[in-house]
Amino acid sequence: MSTPPATPGSVRPDAALANERIRALVDERADEAWPAEEYELLLLEWAAATQGCVTAAA
């Protein structure tokens, strides 16, 4: 079963979750070394969610 396309102005739940995780990572690491690999994985997860083809980031 496929997911219907998002309506204009709406946010897919998976994209919203990935976005919140990215924000939390940024907030937690504001003054520390940047976890580039973790950030890149979250960006890939967010990008997949916004395109409607969510896959688990390894």
C-alpha positions as CSV (number, residue, x, y, z in Angstrom):
1,M,0.0,0.0,0.0
2,S,1.4,3.4,-0.9
3,T,1.2,6.6,1.0
4,P,-0.9,9.3,-0.7
5,P,1.0,12.5,-1.7
6,A,1.1,15.3,0.9
7,T,-1.3,18.1,0.3
8,P,0.3,21.6,-0.2
9,G,1.3,23.0,3.1
10,S,1.1,19.7,5.0
11,V,4.0,17.9,6.6
12,R,4.3,14.1,6.5
13,P,4.5,12.7,10.0
14,D,7.8,10.9,9.2
15,A,9.2,14.2,7.9
16,A,8.1,16.0,11.0
17,L,9.7,13.4,13.3
18,A,13.0,13.5,11.4
19,N,12.9,17.3,11.5
20,E,12.4,17.2,15.3
21,R,15.3,14.8,15.7
22,I,17.5,17.1,13.6
23,R,16.5,20.1,15.8
24,A,17.2,18.1,18.9
25,L,20.6,17.1,17.7
26,V,21.5,20.7,16.8
27,D,20.2,22.0,20.2
28,E,22.1,19.3,22.1
29,R,25.4,19.8,20.3
30,A,25.4,23.6,20.0
31,D,28.8,24.0,21.8
32,E,30.3,20.5,21.1
33,A,31.9,18.7,18.3
34,W,29.5,18.1,15.4
35,P,28.4,14.5,14.8
36,A,28.5,14.8,11.0
37,E,27.6,11.2,10.3
38,E,24.5,11.2,12.6
39,Y,23.4,14.6,11.0
40,E,23.8,13.2,7.5
41,L,21.8,10.1,8.3
42,L,19.0,12.3,9.8
43,L,19.0,14.5,6.7
44,L,18.7,11.4,4.4
45,E,15.8,10.2,6.6
46,W,14.1,13.6,6.3
47,A,14.7,13.8,2.6
48,A,13.2,10.4,2.0
49,A,10.2,11.3,4.2
50,T,9.5,14.5,2.3
51,Q,9.6,12.6,-1.0
52,G,7.2,9.9,0.4
53,C,9.6,7.0,0.1
54,V,10.6,6.6,3.8
55,T,13.5,4.1,4.3
56,A,15.3,3.5,7.5
57,A,18.6,5.3,7.8
58,A,21.3,2.8,8.8
